[in-house]
Amino acid sequence: MTRRRTSQLVVLFFASVLAMGATDAAGRFNSIGHKLVCTCGCTQILVECNHVGCPDSPKLIAELRTKIAGGDGDTSIFNWFAAKYGPTVLATPMRGGFDNAAWIVPVSLFLLATFGTIYIVHRWNRRSQPAVAGIPSAPQASSNDLRDRIRRDTEY
């Protein structure tokens, strides 16, 4: 009984592993189509282009279906579209080469601005330290001398 149960679990495990790797053409089409941009100028995702009378999206969708039916991999499809229509057809830049700048520069600028702001605020707080209470910061003139000087300066 336990041997039969174990063999059933092994078969179930391998079937689930194989099912995870299997994708249907419609799911792949939807996934890849959401990573491409229509080239008509509407700047919408390819499979969601609702531009009335769009001259490009039906052609691009047909080419995408042909590539998926041909068994091409996702990366080769993206490379083919980028080679044919330019890198603007990709909704997000592919990893590698100069496209890494699109991922690295925004994060770097954000971190630089954050640490720069922290540094400036720290310097401002350090520069404007209040004087310790009870210790005069400068020698004070006697109050009578000060009153006399104020009277002279404010007379007509």
Secondary structure, 3 states (H helix, E strand, C coil): CHHHHHHHHHHHHHHHHHHHHCCCHHHHHHHHHCCEECCCCCCCEHHHCCCCCCCCHHHHHHHHHHHHHCCCCHHHHHHHHHHHHCHHHECCCCCCHHHHHHHHHHHHHHHHHHHHHHHHHHHHHHHCCCCCCCCCCCCCCCHHHHHHHHHHHHCC
